[in-house]
Amino acid sequence: TNHTLSKRTQIRDCILYSTSLSQCYAGLSDSNSVKFIGDTIGGWVKSRSDSNDCSVFSGSVDGVQWRYYASGDCSTTADLTTIRGAIDSFLSNNVNGRCQQMCLQMNHGGTWNGYLSITPAGAPAPTDCGQINYGSCASYGGKNDL
């Protein structure tokens, strides 16, 4: 019997640059800040997934306001480390210095789709970016993304 483990699938991140804002993201070049934000939001995403809950949840953490919901199968087999790595990569590579709402669509290869919208502190709360017109996709969430 073959008992080898298959490699975990990374999360496919697709980005949508949305509404222009007068406030800009600052401080997201600091890896500790990015990891704290990723840990916080990733924890919410995973807890909602574990509860099979597609509802909209929102909050703010370390200068970033966020809004999250899921569609399809409300749960994902992605582990917390994979989710956090995908969010960390999104923040590190696409957000710092921008002055607009940023949107992230996450997929783990199944029917789960997670939608995260963020705005900088002081800007209007993030709105739903919808489920279409995402581009600039890449796979993240592996051990090197944390």
N, C-alpha and C positions, 0 to 999 in steps of 0.2 A: 504494500500500500504506500502511495506517495503522500507524505505529510508536509510538503513544502508550502509555505505561505505565499500567496500571490502579492505582488507589490500593490500598495494602496493607490487608488486613483487620486490624482490631484484634482483640485477644483478649477474649473474653467471660469475665469473672470472675464467679463465683457464690460467695457466702460462706455458711459454716455456722459458727455459734457453738456450740462443743461444751462439753466437760467444764469445770466450774468448778475453779479452782486457788487455792491460798493464795498463790502467787507472782504478781506482776503484771509486765507489760511496762513498761519504763522507758526513756527516752532515745530513743524512736522519733519524737519530735517534731523531732529534729535531722535535717535533710535529708541531711547527709553520711553519717550512720549508716544511714539508710534506703537511700541509693544504694549504700553498701558492701555491705549485706546483699542488696539486690536484684541487684547485680552478681555476688556470690558464688553465690547460689542460681540466678539466671538462667543463669549459665555452666554449672552442672551440668545444668539442664533442657535447654539447647541441646546440650550434648555428648552427653547420653543420647539425645536426638532424632536427632542426626546418626549415632549408632551403632545406631539403630532398636532401642533397649533399653528395655523396659517395667519392668525390675526396680526394687525398692525401694532407694533411696539415702537416707542420712541424714547429718547433720552438725550442727555448731553454729558460729555466727558472731556476734560482737558482741552477746552477750546473748540470742540467739534460737537455740533448737534446732529443727531442721527434718527433715521426712521427705517424700520425693517418689517418686511412681511414675506411670506412664502406662497408659492402657488404649486399646483399639481399635487403630488404626494407631499404632505406638509413635513415629513421627516426625511432625513438623509442618513446614509451610512457613514458619511464623513466623520472622522473623529475631531475632537476639539482642537488638537494641534494643527490639523489640516485646515480647518476653518480659520483659525487665528492666523496661520501663515498666509492664506489667501488675502485676508483683510490687511495684514501688515504690508504685503507686497503692493496692494492697491494704494494704500496711504503713502508708502515710501516712494513709489515710482510715478505717481500721477497727481498728487494733491498739493503739496507745499507750494505756496506762493500764488496759487490760482485764486481768482476772484469770481467763482461761480459755484452753483450747486453741482455736485459730482454724484454720479449714480453708478452702481455696480450690480451687475447681474451675475449670480453664482450658480453653477450647475456641477453636479458630481457624477454625471454620466447616466442618471436615472430620470425619474419624472419630477424630482424636486428641483425647484428654482427659487433661489433666495434673492430678494431685491433690497438693496441698501442704498439710501439716499443720505447725503451729508451736506451740511452747510457750516461755515465758520460761526463761532460765537458772535452774537450781536446782529447777525443776519436773520431774515425771516426763517421760521422753522422749515425744514426740508419737506418738499411735497413729493407725491408719487411721480416717478419718472415714466411710468408705464412699463410695458413688457416688450416693446419693439424698438427698433432703430439703434440697438447697441452695436458697437463696433470695437475695434482694437482689443481683440480677445487673446488671452494667453493662459496657460495653465500654471497655477501656483499652489502652494500649500505643502510642498515637500519639506523635508527636514532642514534644507538649506534656506528656507524662507523665514525661519524664526530666528 
